[in-house]
Amino acid sequence: MALVRSARTVTGVARDLGVSKWSLGRWVEQAKAGQALSEPKRRAAETPEARELRRLRQDLEHVTRQRDVLKKACGILPAEPSGAR
């Protein structure tokens, strides 16, 4: 928290720590709001439905990234190979 309060940017601090700027920003917001940063305790108190929802969201994010990579790959590859006759 002290690093972010200094004159440094969140992006710079996140890069130095090896975390994403979004994660660091979320942690800073949680600290400002006085929320606990203990993820394991929060997960232990989750209902089975909340755990399933979190897992499904992670799966969706993973599949969405895969789809985006495939879309880019399809755009790079020609529709029909030249000289295929």
C-alpha positions in Angstrom: 0.0 0.0 0.0 2.8 2.4 0.8 4.4 1.8 -2.6 1.1 2.9 -4.3 0.7 5.9 -2.1 4.1 7.1 -3.1 4.7 9.1 -6.3 4.9 5.9 -8.3 2.1 4.7 -10.6 0.1 1.6 -9.9 1.3 0.2 -13.3 5.0 0.6 -12.3 4.5 -0.9 -8.8 2.6 -3.8 -10.3 5.3 -4.4 -12.9 8.0 -4.4 -10.1 6.0 -6.8 -8.0 5.2 -9.1 -10.9 1.4 -8.8 -10.6 -1.2 -7.3 -12.9 -2.2 -3.7 -12.5 -5.8 -4.8 -12.1 -5.0 -7.1 -9.2 -2.9 -4.5 -7.5 -5.6 -1.9 -8.0 -8.2 -4.2 -6.6 -6.0 -4.9 -3.5 -5.5 -1.2 -3.0 -9.3 -0.5 -3.2 -9.9 -3.4 -0.7 -7.4 -1.9 1.7 -8.9 1.5 1.4 -12.3 0.1 2.1 -10.9 -1.8 5.1 -11.7 -5.2 3.7 -9.7 -8.2 4.6 -7.3 -9.4 1.9 -7.4 -13.0 3.0 -8.7 -14.9 0.0 -8.5 -18.4 1.6 -10.8 -17.4 4.5 -13.3 -15.9 2.1 -13.3 -19.0 0.0 -13.8 -21.2 3.0 -17.0 -19.3 3.9 -18.4 -19.6 0.3 -21.5 -21.5 -0.4 -21.3 -24.4 -2.9 -23.3 -22.3 -5.4 -20.8 -19.4 -5.0 -17.8 -21.8 -5.6 -19.5 -23.3 -8.7 -20.2 -19.8 -10.0 -16.6 -18.8 -9.5 -15.4 -21.9 -11.2 -17.8 -21.4 -14.1 -16.6 -17.8 -14.5 -13.0 -19.0 -14.6 -13.9 -21.6 -17.2 -15.7 -19.0 -19.3 -12.7 -16.6 -19.2 -10.4 -19.5 -20.2 -12.6 -20.5 -23.1 -13.1 -16.9 -24.2 -9.3 -16.5 -24.4 -9.0 -19.7 -26.4 -11.7 -18.4 -28.8 -9.9 -15.1 -29.3 -6.7 -16.9 -30.1 -8.4 -19.1 -32.6 -10.1 -16.0 -34.2 -6.8 -14.4 -34.7 -5.3 -17.5 -36.1 -8.1 -17.9 -38.6 -7.6 -14.3 -39.7 -3.9 -14.9 -40.3 -4.3 -18.1 -42.2 -5.6 -17.9 -45.8 -9.1 -19.2 -46.4 -7.9 -21.6 -49.1 -4.2 -22.6 -49.5 -2.7 -21.2 -52.8 -1.9 -23.9 -55.3 -4.2 -26.5 -53.7 -5.5 -27.7 -57.0 
